[in-house]
Amino acid sequence: MRFNVLGPLEIITDDGRSIDVSPSKTGQVLALLIARCPDAVAVDTLIRELWGEKPPRSAVTTLQTYIYHGRRMLARELSPLGQDLVSTRAPGYAMRIAAQDVDVNVFERLVHRARELLVDDEPEAALRELRTALDLWRGPAFAGLAVGEVLAAHIAHLDEVRLQATHLRITAERRLGRHLELVAELRALVAAHPLNESFHAQLIEVLYESGRRAEALQAYQNLRGILARELGVEPTVQMQRLQLTVLQGEDSRLAGLASR
């Protein structure tokens, strides 16, 4: 079976059926258990996810009801395999599934491996891993599911790792000499994430490496304007060094920001 959270929460059976988990409190509990597998999730953590800092007096009993309904749903849809997927394990509950059967764990493993390959100067192999990792995303993580503060923090983490993976993929493509092809994508990324200096740095570098020095300098000025307007600050010292490198007509990779 496969358990997917990088998009709407779904379970893929061995025979290829897709089981959508309803956006209910029961679905919320199952989502957190799947996200944390193979580790157990404490009862207090599950209660905080469901009700925040003001749980009802019946929180423990109500949580047990949601666990019961989750077990029934899994048993009904996956019988007999689903009957014991949710286990009671101190300090709370856990999904009895392998980590590699959850897409988010596969995603993070691939990104970690790709980072190592880039350090070893193997951009083509890294690019394959990163494309496979990013293709696992079918939409926003846990899309359509009501989430509390615990899952919200996990989603924020996943979104950050996704951005890092995108940054690494662009780095790998640049090392393979694919500068011109990246300009349009980086312009879109800068528009979508205007305060992400890494994407601005990569845009400046690919423009410069494509022989578009004036546009590279304009891209720096655009970043400077955004930071002044939104935060009242100047670009980082690294970004300023990158601008100087472009001004002096040197190898932009000496600035070192976009290749990190």
N, C-alpha and C positions, 0 to 999 in steps of 0.2 A: 504494500500500500504506500501511497504518497500523501503527505500532509502539506498543503500549500497555504502560506499566509502572505506571500508577496503579491497581493491583489486580494480579491474576495476570498474569504476563508473557505477552503474546499478540501475534500478527501477524495483521492482517486483510488478506486479498488483495484485489485489484481486483474480483474476482467475488464478494466477500462471505464467502469461507471464513475461518473462525477457526482459526489454528494455535497450539496451546498449546506452549510451550517447556518441555521436561521439567526438573524440579528437580535437575539433574545439574551436575557441574563444567563441562560444555560450556554448559549453560544459564546458569550463573553468569557465564561469560566473555562470552557474548552479551549478557546483561543489562547488564553494565558498559559494553560497547561501545555499546549502544543509548543508555544513560543519558548517555554523554559525547559522543554524536555532535553535530556533525560533526567534533569534535576527535579526534585520535589518542590512544590510551591507551598509556602506556609499558609496556614489558615488565615493569619492576620493579613498577609499580603493579598489574598483573594478577597477578603472583606474590604480592604482599602480600595481595591480595584472596583468593586461593585458599588460601594457607598461613600467612598472618600473618608473624611475625618469624622463624619457623624453617622455611624451605622445604627440601625435599629437594635433594640434589645434582643430581637429574635434573629440577629445576623447569623449566628452559627447554625441554628436550626434551618434557616432559610437557605444558607449555603449548602447544607446537606441535601436539601430538596433539589437544588440545581444539579448537584453531583448525581443524584439518583436519576433525574430526567436525562442527563447527559449519558449516563450508562445505558439507560433504556434506548435512547436514540441510536447509540452506536451498536447495541445488540440487535436492534431491529434492522438497521441498514447493513450491518457487516456480519451478522450471525453466521457461524458461531464465534468468529474471530473478535468481534467487537465487544463481547460480553465482559472481558476482563481488561480492556485497554486502560481504563481509569482505575488506578490502584490507590489505596490508602497507605501513605508512607510518611512517617514523621519528617518534618513537622506539619504535614498537610496531605496533599494529594499529588500524584504524578501520572503522566501518560506513559504507559508501558510500550514505548515504541523506540526504535533505533534513531539516533541523532541524524544519520544520513538519510532517513526517510522524510525529513522535514526540509523544505526548499530553502529556508533561511539559513540553516546550518551548512547546506551545500554551497550557497551563495558566499558566505563568509569564508569558507575554506578555500574556494576558488580565488577570491580576492587576495587572501593571504599568500597563496601559492604564486599568484601573478606578481605580487610585490617582490617575492624572493627571486623570481625569474628576471625581473627588471634589474635587481641588484647584481645578478649574475650576467647581465648584458645579453639576455635572450628575449628581445622584444617580440619576435614573431610568436614564440611559445606563450609569452605573457598575454599577447593580444588574443590568442585563442581562448585562454582561460577566462579573460575578462569579458569577451563577447558571450561566452557560455553563461557566465554569472549574470550579466545584465539581462540576458534573454529570459531569465527566470521570472523577472518582474512582469506581472500582468496588469498592473495598475498600482495605486497607493496601497501600502501594506494594510491588511485588515480592512479593506474597503467595504463600506456598507455596514460595518459593525459599530455599535455604540461602544465607546471605550472610556475607561476611567484613567486615573492618573498613572497607574502602573503601566498599562499598555501604551498610553500616550508617550511616556518616556521611552519605551522600547521602540515605538514607531519613529521618534525623533532620532534615536541611535541608528536605526536602519536607513533612514533618509540620508544621514550623514555618511554612512558607509557607501551608500549608492553613489553619492556625489564623489567620494574618494575613488570609487571604482571607475567612474566616468573620467576623472582627472588622470588616473593611471592609464586608461585605454588611450586617451589622447596622447599621453606621453609616449606610449608604445608606438602609436602610429607616426608620431613625429620622428622617432628614432629610425623608423623605416622610410623616412623621406617624404611622407604624405602631408605636405604643408598646405598646399592650395585647397585640397579637399576638406580641410578642417575649418577654414575661415568662416563659412556660413554657420556651421554648427556652434562654433565658439561665440559668434555674435548672438545667437539665440540663447546660449547658456548665460552670457553676460547680462542679457536683458531679463532673463528669468531669475538670476541670482546676482543682483547688482552689487552686493557687498562682499562677494566672494573674490578676493584678490587673486587667488590661484587661477581662476578662469580668465580674469583680465590679463594676468601675466602671460598665460598661454596664447591668448589672442594677439597680444603685442608681439610675442616672439614669432608666431607663425606668419603674421603680416610682414615682419622684418625679413624672415627667412624666405619669403616669397617675393622679395624685392619691392615691397610696398612700404618703404620707410616712412613716408609722410603719414600714411594711414596708421602706422604703428604709433607714431608720436601723438596723433589725434586720439587714438584709443587710450593712451596714458592720460591725456588731458580730460577725456570723458570720465575716467575713473576719478581723477582728482576733483572734478566738479561734483560727482555723486557723493564722495566722502565729505566734502565741505558742506554740501547742502543737507545731507542726512545726519551726519555725525559731528560736523565741525572740526574735522581732523584732516591731516595731510596723509598721503600714501605712506606706507612703511618705508624704512630705509632700504629694504631689498628692492621695492618697486622703484624707488628713486635711482638706485644703482642701475636697474634695468633701463630706465629712461636714458641715463647718461651713456650706457653702453650703446644704445641705438643711436643717440646723438653723435657719438664718436665713430660710428660705423664699424664697431668691433663685433666679434662673434657673440650673439645675444645669449648663448648658453652659459657664458661666463657669469652672468648674473645669478644663475643657480636657483631662482625661485620656481619657475615652472617645471623644472625637472625633478623636484622633490617628490 
